[in-house]
Amino acid sequence: MLELYKKTFVGMQIVICSVTGAVLVWRHLWGLAALFFVTMQVAALLGALWGNRLKGKFQRGSDQATAR
């Protein structure tokens, strides 16, 4: 999981900061912007976990197909 998260870290942080900044400029509510920031950070971690799980499933599937 850590490899996938490291690979996408910079790009995701740029998107998260951009969206948070846009929400802050649009609504002028720090609480709402903070909620967007935290939600997107958690989603980035969950996405990396899910991507790692899918990668493992694909690798196990291809290993089983080549073993036959």
Helices and strands as residue ranges (DSSP letters): H 2-27, H 30-67
